[in-house]
Amino acid sequence: MAKFLVVHPYLDIYGGGERVCHNVIKTLLSHGQDVELLTFDFDAVKYRDIVGEAFPKQVTIHSLGHRTEEKPPFTIYKRHRNFAKLLKKYRNQLNYDYLFSTQSSSPFEPVFLNKAKKNIAYVHFPEIHYDYNRGTLKRRLYLWLFKHWVEQGIDKLDLVFCNSNYTKEALTALWKTHGVKDPVVVYPPVNLEKFWCDKPLSQRRKRVVYVARFIPAKRHEILKQLAADLPQFEFASVGGLIEAEKPWFERFSQNLPSNYTLKTNLPTADLLELLQDSRIYVHLMEGEHFGIAPVEGLASGCVAVVHDSGGMKEFIPPQYRWQNIDDLKEKILRYMEAENVWEYKRKELWSKIATLTPQAFESAVWSHVEALMKEN
């Protein structure tokens, strides 16, 4: 038995990264490993309500203290300074054999917690390098030093998992010159069993649902506009909301169309009920790295319509992808009444996503972790 330190700073909101963390911990425990978690303040009750199951009691939790909300200017540098300080503080207090980072797309943990035999990371996307390459001169100047700091940790990762072939291609292109190991694609786990629902579209409300964190990057404003343009249908945005985003959310919540509702930090049971009684799930973010929510929407029996980019292209065929708002609006109108066509197509798509189970995730992750451990 080895001791693993799982590092996931922010577990106060539940998204794809948090689901990966949860299942990584369960994977290690099911294979007899000793697991400890390093995170900011942890609320076990809130975690259980959002995740749908309790956090494993046998895991020791080390708290980094309160999450700090840094304000402009130089926000990412202030956040990095605080995080680095805390990691250095805990370095001498923790004993472990393997480090497993499940959140950071900037591999600072192996730099500041450099005690592990091997370092493992599940990288959701190389955000900083991607933004740097696409950014304006001003943006590139702002990110240059941070990008350099990220690069210091890349070659220290002995095993790199990622969430889609889309992310693997980005990692290979942007991190290869900095020594990244060949990324292993392991799709995020989805608890499909509780989402499956074959209730016909004709028996559902004429409702369009979108699930994503309430942050500007997720583009909830598109659904708000669609609701105004299509008053004959219902629209609902569902997502996690943290304290730092409340000022933006309050502005966004003004002047909502009467057929558009916002649902924050919705418990799993309520999300299930909503999805299984809606006709269409739309995903609005461009370049979504994978997209667990569209898979859940699809498993719930909704017509899943996603942006023609990112990791979801690996599961959703072209006719259910949109490229601009007019295209999306046309697809909503077309598929809202597509009972017969969808019942046939849904079975085909269900067979594709049926492999995205926690069991498949556990098997894939453990096989590679076990192989790495045997190298010692």
N, C-alpha and C positions, 0 to 999 in steps of 0.2 A: 504494500500500500504506500502510495506517495501522497504528499501534501500539495494541494493546488491552491494558489491564491487567485481568485477571480476578481478582477478590477472592473467595476461598472459604476462610475461616479453618481449617475442620476437615475434613481429608481422610483422617483416620486410621480412619474407619469409613464403610462404603459403604451409602448409602440413596438415596432418590429425589433429594434435593438434589445429592448427589455425582454421580449419573448425569447430571443436568442440566448440571453443571459440565463433566464430561468431554465431553459432546456439544457444548456451547457452544464449548469449545476446539477440538474437531475441526472444527466448522462454520467458525469463523474461519480456521483453517489451510487448509481446503480451498478457501477463497475468497481465498487469497493474502495474508492479513493476518499481521502480526507480533504474536505473543502472548507475554505474560509473566504469571506467576501469583504472587499474594501469598497465602501461607498459613502456618500454623504448621508445625512440623517435619514433613517429608515423607519417607515411606519408600517408595521406588519398588518394592521387591520385594513388600511387603505390598499396595501399591496394585494391582499386577499380579495378585496372587493373588485379591484380592477382586473386582476389576472384571472380570477375565477377559481383559484386554489391557493392554499396556504403556502407560505415560504417554508422550505424544509427546516425543521427544528434542529437537526443535527449540524447545521452550518453555523459556524461562528462568524458574527458580523463585527467588523471593525469600522467605526464611524469616523469619517473625515470632518465631522462637525456639520455646521449649517451650510447649505448651498448659498453662495454669495452671488448677488446679481450686480455685475459690473456695469457701469454706465459709460457712454462715450465721453471723450474720444479714446481710441486705442483699446476697445473693449476686449478683443481676443488676447491682447498682450497682458492686460490686467488679470484676465481669467487664468492665463497660463502661469503668471507669476504666483498667483494664489495656489493653483493646483500643484505646481512644482514644489512650492514650499511645504505643502502638506505631505506630498509623496516622500520628500526627503526626511520629514519628521518621522514618518512611519517606517522608513527603511530599516532602522535598527531595532524596531519593536516587533517585526514580523519574521517568522521563520517558515520557509516553504521550499519545495523542490521545483515547482513549475509555476510560471506566471501565465495567466490566461486573461487577456483583455478582450472584453466583449462589446465595448462601446466606441472607443476612441478610433477615429480615422486618422489621428495624429499620434503615432506610437511613442509617447513620452514615457510610458510606464517602464519599458526596458532600460531607459536611460537613467531614471531616478530610482528605480527599484531593481538595481542590477545585481541581484543575489541568486537568481534562478539558474538551474542547470540548463533549462531551455525556456524560451519565450514563445508564446502562442498568441495569436490575435485573430479575431473575426472582424475583418475590415468591411464596413458597409459601403464605403466609397472614399476615394482619395480626394476629399473635398477641397483641401487647400491648393493642391497642384492643379486641379480642374479649374477652380476659380482664378488662379493666377494666370493660367494659359489663355483663358477667355476674357480676362479683365482689361480694363482701360489702363493707360500708363499710370494714372493715379492709384488705381486699385492694386496694380502690380508692385508699385513702390511701397504701399501699405503692407502687403503680404510678404514682401521679399524676405525679411528676417525670420518671420514665423515659418515660412516655407523651408528655410535653412535649418531651423530647429527640428522640424518634422523629419527632414532627411537624415538627421543624426541617429534616429532610432530605427530606420527602415531595415538596414542590414543586420540588426540585432534580433529580428523576428525569425525564429527557426521554423515556424509553421504558420502559414497564412491561409485562413479560410475567407471566402467571400460569398455573397448572396445570389449571384447570377453570372452568366457569361458576359453580360453587359459590363458589370463591375470588374470582372477579371480582365477584360480587354483594356479598360481604363487603367487598372492597376499596372498591367504589363507595360502599357505605353508610357505612363507617367512616373512609375517608380523603378522601372527596370535598370536605369543607369545608376540608381542608388542602392542596388543590391538586393532587391526584393526576391524572395524565393518564389518558385512557381505557385501561384495561388490555386487553391483547391475550391471548386464550386460546391457548396453545400447549401441548398435552398433552405430558407428559414422554415421552421416547423409551423404547421397550422393544425389546430385541433378540429379537423374537419367533421368528426363524428357528431359534434353538437351543432354544427351549422347545416348539415344536409337537410334539405327540405324540398320536396317535389310538388308543393302546392301550386296548382296551375296559375298562370298569370291572370286569367279571367276572374279568379277568386281573390285577388290582391288589390290593394288600393293603388290608384294611379299616382304612384309616388316615385320620385327620384331621390336616391340617397348617396351621399358622399361621406366617407370616413377618413379623416386625417387630422393631425394636430392643428390646433388653431394658432397658426403662425402665418405670416405673409407669404412665405415660400410655397405653401400648399394651395394657394390660389382659390380660396373659398369664394372670393368675389365673383368668380365666373358663375357659380351656382346661384348666387344672389341675382345676377343679371338674367340668367335663364328663367328664374322664377318670375321676374317682372315681365319677361317676354312671353311666357307660357302660363298664363294665370289659370288655365283649365286643369293643371296638374299640381300636385303637392311636391314640395322640395324640402329636404332636411340635410343639414350639415351636422355631422357628429365628430367630436374630437376631444383630445385632452387639452386642458388649458392650465397653464402655470401662472403664478403670480406676476412674473416679469412681462407676460404678454397681455395682461388685463387692460392696460391703457389702449393698446391697439384694438383689442376685442371690443371694448366699449365704443370706440369710434365705428368699428365695423358693424356693430349691432344697431346702429341708428338707421331709421327709415327702411326697415325691412319690409318686403312685400308681404301681404297678409297670408300668402300660401307658402311662406318660407319660414322654417323653424331652425333654431340652433340648439344643439344638445351637447353640453359640456360634461366631460368625465363620466360618461354613461356606463353603468355597470354592465357586465357581459350579458346578463339575462335580458336586460332591456334592449341591448343592441340586437340580440338574436330575434327578439319579438319584432323589432322594427324592420330588420332586413327580410325576415321571412314573410312579411306582409307588404313588401314593396315590389314594384315591377322592374325597376332599372337601378343598377348601381353604376355611377360614373366616377372615374378617377381623373383628377384635374391637373395633378402635378406633371410638369414636363421633365423627362429624364428621371423618373422614379427608379431608384436603384433596383428594387425588386417589386414590392407591392403586396403585402399580406392582405390588406383590406380588400382589394379586388378579388382575391381568391376566396375570401370569406363571403363576399357578396355573391360570387358565382356559385359557391357551394350552397348558399341559402336559396338558390333558385332564381336570383335576379338576372336579368340580361346585363352582362358586365361590359361596359364601354370604357376603354382606357385611351390615354393619349398615345399617339403613334411614336413612342420612344421608350427607352429604358428597358428594364428587365422583364416587364410584363409581355413584351413582344414574343418572349419565349413560350408563352402559354395562350395568349389571346390572338386569334387570327385577324387578318387585315380588315374584314368587314365589320369588326367590332372595335376598331380603333378610329380616333378622330384626330384631325390635324389643325382645325381652326374652329372658332365658336359656331359659325354657320353650319359647318359639317357636324358638330356635336348636336346642335339643335335639330338638324334633319334626322339624325339617328335616333334621338329621343322620340320624335314624332313617329318614325317608322317602327320602332321596336316596342312602343307602348302597347300596341295591339297585335304583336307578332306571335300570337299564341301557338299556332301549329308549327311554324318554322322553328321557334325557339325550343319547343319540347323535343324536337329531333336533335337540334344542335347542342342542346344542353348536355345530353348524355355523352356526346363525343368529347366535349370540353371537360366534363366531370372525370372522364377516364384519364385525362392528361394531368389534372391536379390531384388525383387520388394518391399519387406518390409523395405528396408533400406532407407527410405525417410526422409526428414527433418520433415515432419508431424509426423511420427512415433517417431522420436527422441524427438521432442517437447512434445508429449503426455506422453512418458515414463519419461522423466526428470521432467516435471512439476508435475506429480502425486506424485512422491517421495519428491520433494521439498515442495510441498503444505502440504503433510502429516507431514513433519518435522516442518514446520512453525506452524502447529496447536498444536504441542506438547508444545509450549511456554505458 
